[in-house]
Amino acid sequence: QLQLVESGGGLVQPGGSLRLSCAASGFTLDYYGIGWFRQAPGKEREGVSCISSTGGSTKYVDPVKGRFTISRDYAKNTVYLQMNSLKPEDTAVYYCAAEPVSSDYCVPNPINFGYWGPGTQVTVSS
């Protein structure tokens, strides 16, 4: 059974950092593009970042550019989202998702991603 599980969320003060992990079980992530998405209360789910299956391409939405970094560790079958300089508006449930496309390209559009984790809460507050 294909499963993705996020971890690393929590409560952090503005300006702080968190590193989210997305671990896969039941399949290898080698041939999947991976995206990170978030959903704040009362808002639609939005794309945050993605990394292609080859790792050669990454994308970030404007609000997180320069602050978030996505990476993947093929040996650990895990994708990470390093989040620095966190702001209160980053507060949301963060999801990782897999897109079964072997490519050197990705777009953080939720409609492209078929496998989702249950999410992890990130709260940025003083």
Phi and psi restraints in degrees (value plus and minus 20) as a CYANA .aco file:
   2 LEU   PHI     -98.1   -58.1
   2 LEU   PSI     105.6   145.6
   3 GLN   PHI    -158.2  -118.2
   3 GLN   PSI     121.0   161.0
   4 LEU   PHI    -140.6  -100.6
   4 LEU   PSI     118.2   158.2
   5 VAL   PHI    -154.3  -114.3
   5 VAL   PSI     104.4   144.4
   6 GLU   PHI    -110.4   -70.4
   6 GLU   PSI     131.4   171.4
   7 SER   PHI    -172.1  -132.1
   7 SER   PSI     147.0   187.0
   8 GLY   PHI      83.2   123.2
   8 GLY   PSI     -23.4    16.6
   9 GLY   PHI     -92.3   -52.3
   9 GLY   PSI     152.6   192.6
  10 GLY   PHI     142.3   182.3
  10 GLY   PSI    -186.6  -146.6
  11 LEU   PHI    -120.8   -80.8
  11 LEU   PSI     109.9   149.9
  12 VAL   PHI    -161.4  -121.4
  12 VAL   PSI     130.0   170.0
  13 GLN   PHI     -98.8   -58.8
  13 GLN   PSI     134.9   174.9
  14 PRO   PHI     -73.9   -33.9
  14 PRO   PSI     116.5   156.5
  15 GLY   PHI      70.8   110.8
  15 GLY   PSI     -29.3    10.7
  16 GLY   PHI    -102.2   -62.2
  16 GLY   PSI    -196.3  -156.3
  17 SER   PHI    -152.5  -112.5
  17 SER   PSI     131.9   171.9
  18 LEU   PHI    -162.6  -122.6
  18 LEU   PSI     132.2   172.2
  19 ARG   PHI    -141.7  -101.7
  19 ARG   PSI      97.3   137.3
  20 LEU   PHI    -110.4   -70.4
  20 LEU   PSI     124.8   164.8
  21 SER   PHI    -139.7   -99.7
  21 SER   PSI     126.3   166.3
  22 CYS   PHI    -148.0  -108.0
  22 CYS   PSI      86.4   126.4
  23 ALA   PHI    -124.9   -84.9
  23 ALA   PSI     120.5   160.5
  24 ALA   PHI    -128.1   -88.1
  24 ALA   PSI     125.1   165.1
  25 SER   PHI    -155.9  -115.9
  25 SER   PSI     126.8   166.8
  26 GLY   PHI      68.4   108.4
  26 GLY   PSI     -29.5    10.5
  27 PHE   PHI    -181.7  -141.7
  27 PHE   PSI     141.9   181.9
  28 THR   PHI    -115.8   -75.8
  28 THR   PSI     119.8   159.8
  29 LEU   PHI    -100.8   -60.8
  29 LEU   PSI     -21.3    18.7
  30 ASP   PHI     -75.2   -35.2
  30 ASP   PSI     -53.0   -13.0
  31 TYR   PHI    -128.5   -88.5
  31 TYR   PSI       3.3    43.3
  32 TYR   PHI    -144.3  -104.3
  32 TYR   PSI     115.9   155.9
  33 GLY   PHI     -95.0   -55.0
  33 GLY   PSI     126.0   166.0
  34 ILE   PHI    -142.7  -102.7
  34 ILE   PSI     115.0   155.0
  35 GLY   PHI    -142.8  -102.8
  35 GLY   PSI     132.6   172.6
  36 TRP   PHI    -133.2   -93.2
  36 TRP   PSI     116.0   156.0
  37 PHE   PHI    -153.9  -113.9
  37 PHE   PSI     143.6   183.6
  38 ARG   PHI    -165.4  -125.4
  38 ARG   PSI     134.3   174.3
  39 GLN   PHI    -160.4  -120.4
  39 GLN   PSI      97.0   137.0
  40 ALA   PHI    -111.1   -71.1
  40 ALA   PSI     137.5   177.5
  41 PRO   PHI     -75.6   -35.6
  41 PRO   PSI     110.3   150.3
  42 GLY   PHI      57.7    97.7
  42 GLY   PSI     -16.3    23.7
  43 LYS   PHI    -140.8  -100.8
  43 LYS   PSI     141.6   181.6
  44 GLU   PHI     -96.7   -56.7
  44 GLU   PSI     137.3   177.3
  45 ARG   PHI     -87.0   -47.0
  45 ARG   PSI     116.0   156.0
  46 GLU   PHI    -149.5  -109.5
  46 GLU   PSI     131.3   171.3
  47 GLY   PHI     -93.6   -53.6
  47 GLY   PSI     126.4   166.4
  48 VAL   PHI    -136.1   -96.1
  48 VAL   PSI     -69.8   -29.8
  49 SER   PHI    -183.6  -143.6
  49 SER   PSI     141.8   181.8
  50 CYS   PHI    -170.9  -130.9
  50 CYS   PSI     140.7   180.7
  51 ILE   PHI    -157.1  -117.1
  51 ILE   PSI     115.7   155.7
  52 SER   PHI     -90.9   -50.9
  52 SER   PSI     145.6   185.6
  53 SER   PHI     -81.5   -41.5
  53 SER   PSI     -52.6   -12.6
  54 THR   PHI     -98.6   -58.6
  54 THR   PSI     -35.1     4.9
  55 GLY   PHI      60.0   100.0
  55 GLY   PSI     -21.5    18.5
  56 GLY   PHI    -103.0   -63.0
  56 GLY   PSI     -31.5     8.5
  57 SER   PHI    -153.1  -113.1
  57 SER   PSI     114.3   154.3
  58 THR   PHI    -150.9  -110.9
  58 THR   PSI     131.3   171.3
  59 LYS   PHI    -155.1  -115.1
  59 LYS   PSI     127.1   167.1
  60 TYR   PHI    -156.5  -116.5
  60 TYR   PSI     123.6   163.6
  61 VAL   PHI     -98.3   -58.3
  61 VAL   PSI     136.2   176.2
  62 ASP   PHI     -75.2   -35.2
  62 ASP   PSI     -61.7   -21.7
  63 PRO   PHI     -82.0   -42.0
  63 PRO   PSI     -38.6     1.4
  64 VAL   PHI    -133.4   -93.4
  64 VAL   PSI     -24.5    15.5
  65 LYS   PHI     -77.7   -37.7
  65 LYS   PSI     113.9   153.9
  66 GLY   PHI      65.4   105.4
  66 GLY   PSI     -31.1     8.9
  67 ARG   PHI    -135.5   -95.5
  67 ARG   PSI     -54.1   -14.1
  68 PHE   PHI    -127.7   -87.7
  68 PHE   PSI     127.1   167.1
  69 THR   PHI    -155.9  -115.9
  69 THR   PSI     107.0   147.0
  70 ILE   PHI    -121.1   -81.1
  70 ILE   PSI     123.0   163.0
  71 SER   PHI    -172.3  -132.3
  71 SER   PSI     144.9   184.9
  72 ARG   PHI    -158.8  -118.8
  72 ARG   PSI     126.1   166.1
  73 ASP   PHI    -139.6   -99.6
  73 ASP   PSI      83.4   123.4
  74 TYR   PHI     -85.0   -45.0
  74 TYR   PSI     -56.1   -16.1
  75 ALA   PHI     -83.9   -43.9
  75 ALA   PSI     -54.8   -14.8
  76 LYS   PHI    -115.2   -75.2
  76 LYS   PSI     -21.2    18.8
  77 ASN   PHI      34.9    74.9
  77 ASN   PSI      22.5    62.5
  78 THR   PHI    -158.5  -118.5
  78 THR   PSI     125.1   165.1
  79 VAL   PHI    -139.3   -99.3
  79 VAL   PSI     122.5   162.5
  80 TYR   PHI    -138.8   -98.8
  80 TYR   PSI     133.8   173.8
  81 LEU   PHI    -150.3  -110.3
  81 LEU   PSI      85.4   125.4
  82 GLN   PHI    -105.1   -65.1
  82 GLN   PSI     102.5   142.5
  83 MET   PHI    -137.8   -97.8
  83 MET   PSI      95.0   135.0
  84 ASN   PHI    -134.5   -94.5
  84 ASN   PSI     144.7   184.7
  85 SER   PHI      29.1    69.1
  85 SER   PSI      28.4    68.4
  86 LEU   PHI     -85.2   -45.2
  86 LEU   PSI     125.9   165.9
  87 LYS   PHI    -141.2  -101.2
  87 LYS   PSI     137.4   177.4
  88 PRO   PHI     -75.6   -35.6
  88 PRO   PSI     -52.7   -12.7
  89 GLU   PHI     -92.6   -52.6
  89 GLU   PSI     -25.6    14.4
  90 ASP   PHI    -102.9   -62.9
  90 ASP   PSI     -26.7    13.3
  91 THR   PHI     -81.7   -41.7
  91 THR   PSI     105.1   145.1
  92 ALA   PHI    -198.9  -158.9
  92 ALA   PSI     150.6   190.6
  93 VAL   PHI    -106.1   -66.1
  93 VAL   PSI     107.4   147.4
  94 TYR   PHI    -123.3   -83.3
  94 TYR   PSI     113.0   153.0
  95 TYR   PHI    -141.2  -101.2
  95 TYR   PSI     124.3   164.3
  96 CYS   PHI    -127.7   -87.7
  96 CYS   PSI     134.5   174.5
  97 ALA   PHI    -168.9  -128.9
  97 ALA   PSI     134.1   174.1
  98 ALA   PHI    -136.0   -96.0
  98 ALA   PSI     118.9   158.9
  99 GLU   PHI    -135.1   -95.1
  99 GLU   PSI      97.7   137.7
 100 PRO   PHI     -96.8   -56.8
 100 PRO   PSI      46.1    86.1
 101 VAL   PHI    -154.2  -114.2
 101 VAL   PSI     103.2   143.2
 102 SER   PHI    -108.8   -68.8
 102 SER   PSI      85.3   125.3
 103 SER   PHI    -177.7  -137.7
 103 SER   PSI     144.1   184.1
 104 ASP   PHI    -125.6   -85.6
 104 ASP   PSI      20.4    60.4
 105 TYR   PHI    -174.3  -134.3
 105 TYR   PSI     127.4   167.4
 106 CYS   PHI    -173.2  -133.2
 106 CYS   PSI     137.7   177.7
 107 VAL   PHI    -157.0  -117.0
 107 VAL   PSI     107.7   147.7
 108 PRO   PHI     -98.8   -58.8
 108 PRO   PSI      40.2    80.2
 109 ASN   PHI    -125.8   -85.8
 109 ASN   PSI      99.6   139.6
 110 PRO   PHI     -74.3   -34.3
 110 PRO   PSI     -50.3   -10.3
 111 ILE   PHI     -85.3   -45.3
 111 ILE   PSI     -39.9     0.1
 112 ASN   PHI    -104.4   -64.4
 112 ASN   PSI     -30.5     9.5
 113 PHE   PHI    -130.3   -90.3
 113 PHE   PSI     105.2   145.2
 114 GLY   PHI    -122.5   -82.5
 114 GLY   PSI     -35.9     4.1
 115 TYR   PHI    -141.1  -101.1
 115 TYR   PSI     106.9   146.9
 116 TRP   PHI    -147.1  -107.1
 116 TRP   PSI     125.7   165.7
 117 GLY   PHI    -106.4   -66.4
 117 GLY   PSI     152.6   192.6
 118 PRO   PHI     -97.9   -57.9
 118 PRO   PSI     -34.4     5.6
 119 GLY   PHI      78.1   118.1
 119 GLY   PSI     137.8   177.8
 120 THR   PHI    -158.3  -118.3
 120 THR   PSI     117.1   157.1
 121 GLN   PHI    -101.1   -61.1
 121 GLN   PSI     112.1   152.1
 122 VAL   PHI    -140.0  -100.0
 122 VAL   PSI     103.4   143.4
 123 THR   PHI    -143.8  -103.8
 123 THR   PSI     103.1   143.1
 124 VAL   PHI    -131.9   -91.9
 124 VAL   PSI      89.6   129.6
 125 SER   PHI    -178.7  -138.7
 125 SER   PSI     128.7   168.7
